Structures are given as C-alpha cells and as structure tokens.
Amino acid sequence: MLRKLDVFSELSFSEALEVDELLHERVYEKGEIIFEEGDIGQGIFVVVSGKVRVDPSCQMLKGAALEFGPGEMLGELTLFEEAPRLATAIAVERTVMVALLRAEFSSLLTRNTKIGVKILARMSATLCRRVRRLLLGERHPPSL
C-alpha cells in the first residue's frame, strides 16, 4: 500500500517495509484540524484516503485550489526546517494519513541513504510542479 503513495512510489518492497516502521498513521474525522497555521511543524503528512483542504493566509496562495487527496503529501517544508506552518489543514471528509517526522527521516538518511534519496527525489519533483503551477497562476490540485 505504501508504494501507491507518490512520495514512496520508487521504493522497493523491502525499502517500503523499512519506511513503514517510521510512519505514524492517524485518522481525522470530517472538519477536524490536522495542523494549524503557526504551529511548529515536525514533518510531512501523506493522505492515504480521504481529502484535506489547506487554508493559507498568504495572499499569493489564496487563489490556488489547495485540496489534497490520496497519495498526496503536505507540510513537506517542515521536514527540512523547524518552522511555523504556513496554513491550516482540515479534513474535508474522514481521512487517513501517515506522518513522517523530521527526526525519523533524518535517522533514515543516516542509516539508509538510498531510501532517503528516493524519497527526496519524489518530494523535489512534487515541489517543482507546485511552484511552477503557483508561478503560472494555475488553479489545479497542488501535485497533479
């Protein structure tokens, strides 16, 4: 199941098993806040099932359609630095998510660089698509 999520899609079966041990699964009910703008982020979230809406206060992002569905990640900037979240994320419907925390990802990078590089490459590709769409003013889901 893990390899069906875009950020983990390049992992082999054994690599996915290693990453799976680091993930934290959580179920959010409709309307439940996943994280709030200003919270100090600790890592990324990946939607397994359901849908999440992100409500940013940043004017540049106001026009973007910021809904995330199965396989999509959010909150990835805090995987690289301990910084406040830039938006509030809310479950639009019952949503299952997995979280990869910064400390655990850092540990993984030390133990198994090959897995870390695969994850970072997928994250980079997603971030590039998002920035391109944002700069072009496209109203599409962030990582499609």
PEPEWO-V669761 format. One record per residue. RES is the residue in one letter. NEAR is the number of other C-alpha atoms within 10 Angstrom. D_FIRST is the distance of its C-alpha to the first C-alpha in Angstrom with 2 decimals. Layout:
# PEPEWO-V669761
res: <RES,RES>
near: <NEAR,NEAR>
d_first: <D_FIRST,D_FIRST>
This chain:
# PEPEWO-V669761
res: <M,L,R,K,L,D,V,F,S,E,L,S,F,S,E,A,L,E,V,D,E,L,L,H,E,R,V,Y,E,K,G,E,I,I,F,E,E,G,D,I,G,Q,G,I,F,V,V,V,S,G,K,V,R,V,D,P,S,C,Q,M,L,K,G,A,A,L,E,F,G,P,G,E,M,L,G,E,L,T,L,F,E,E,A,P,R,L,A,T,A,I,A,V,E,R,T,V,M,V,A,L,L,R,A,E,F,S,S,L,L,T,R,N,T,K,I,G,V,K,I,L,A,R,M,S,A,T,L,C,R,R,V,R,R,L,L,L,G,E,R,H,P,P,S,L>
near: <9,17,16,12,16,18,22,24,16,17,19,12,10,9,16,17,13,15,19,16,9,17,17,12,15,14,16,19,15,15,14,16,16,19,17,18,16,12,13,15,23,23,21,20,22,25,22,22,18,20,21,29,20,26,19,19,12,10,8,11,15,12,13,19,15,18,20,24,19,18,20,23,23,19,19,22,18,19,20,14,13,13,14,15,20,21,19,17,24,22,22,20,16,15,22,19,24,20,19,20,19,19,13,17,21,14,13,17,16,11,11,12,13,14,20,19,12,16,20,15,14,16,17,14,12,20,16,13,14,18,13,13,18,17,10,9,13,14,12,14,15,23,21,10>
d_first: <0.00,3.79,5.52,5.45,7.46,10.89,12.19,9.77,9.68,12.62,11.50,11.96,10.06,12.72,12.71,9.10,10.28,13.36,12.02,9.87,13.37,14.80,12.79,14.45,12.87,15.46,16.26,19.04,21.36,23.04,25.58,24.40,24.88,21.99,24.46,28.01,29.91,31.85,29.52,29.02,25.44,23.61,20.44,17.71,15.54,12.37,11.99,8.83,11.20,14.96,17.42,19.43,22.95,24.56,28.33,30.09,33.79,34.16,36.29,34.67,31.30,32.90,32.84,29.22,26.73,24.33,21.52,17.88,15.10,11.33,10.13,13.62,15.09,18.45,21.00,20.46,24.23,24.43,22.22,25.35,28.14,29.05,30.23,30.48,27.87,29.30,28.17,27.08,23.59,23.53,21.02,22.21,20.53,18.50,15.64,12.74,12.48,11.73,14.77,15.65,19.36,21.97,23.36,20.17,19.38,23.02,22.81,19.84,22.00,24.82,23.03,20.90,22.15,20.16,16.79,18.65,20.17,16.99,15.69,19.26,19.62,16.72,18.19,21.63,20.88,19.59,22.66,24.96,23.91,24.43,27.79,28.95,28.30,29.95,32.93,33.30,33.17,30.48,29.11,25.53,22.22,21.99,19.36,19.70>
